[in-house]
Amino acid sequence: MLIYLQMSTLSVLIEASSCSWGKLASQHGDRTIGIILRSIVSLYLLTVKRGVFFQVSFCNAHLGQSASNQLLVFAYGRNESKNMIYSSARSDDRNASFIVVNRLKDLLTNDSGNSDATIGAPLGPALAHAFCHMKKDSRITTADPCDDSLGPAATSEQSESSTEKVTNRAVVISMSPIMGSEHGSLMNLFFSAAKQSICVDVVSMGDDFTGGILQQAADITGGSFLHAQKPPALLKILMTNMLTDPSYRTAFSKLSHSSVDYRASCACHHKLVSSGWVCSVCLSVLCQYTPICKVCRAAFTITNIPKKPNRKRTLRS
């Protein structure tokens, strides 16, 4: 008999823009950064009178569900070439909390010294990097005889008939609207993820309640889009709505938006538009006509320019 063992690979993508983190801290207080980090990874444990209370986080809960689960943490920001900051498959990455917090701290510190004060960060490179890692590890492999079940150890005959199914998920924690210049590349990534059965969940923590293109990503890939109005609500959303496998979510009520806005985001002002101009080179959407594309800097030439009719002057006698 062929036995399938479930293995889940989770990729968490965190925005590493110092302007976005600083804006949240100014709106919700100085403890905002610590609350967000404790929701993603556990930083410490608290000692109480009757014992020890461990700070449980989203990433630790995913790894605690099964010994075969894998965790990948990515940070997307400006001028960031190495997006992956943690991988549970690496032998030297054992302490997830210490590594993720320190690397996020270094990224935010380096980004704060940048003269560009633009709020936001490009998501496309980090998302493509995550999909490539999950696709590489998504092949069906033979299960280890020493599995994490509570029953007796599997024999050699049982291990030969046991295979391991890999499910891939991605959770995007966004703090600012996505740039309109990434609309074309992100839509290609979302459709590729849907074809590869990769579920994309999104948690928005900024002022944008609709999420824009990120809400479209959750709808295309079968994920959930939720907005955290305050930083303490982040852990509740992650643990109750995005910890379980997508195949089990049909038993629960879906809390995402009932209607999805599929309008395109313009590259000029990063807003959703119903009609606009499309660049013939990079397919970027512009809300108004410009002779030079703001994304790829392509120059447009208009051959048939309407001319004003010459008005005949009448001479008065």
PEJO-V242549 format. One record per helix or strand. SS is the DSSP state (H for helix, E for strand). FROM is the first residue (numbers start at 1). TO is the last residue. Records with the same first field share a line. If there is no record, write none. Layout:
SS = FROM-TO + FROM-TO
This chain:
E = 3-15 + 45-48 + 51-54 + 70-76 + 84-87 + 141-142 + 162-174 + 198-204 + 225-227 + 264-265 + 272-273 + 277-278 + 285-286 + 292-292 + 299-299
H = 18-28 + 32-40 + 58-65 + 96-112 + 124-136 + 156-160 + 180-195 + 213-221 + 233-241 + 246-251
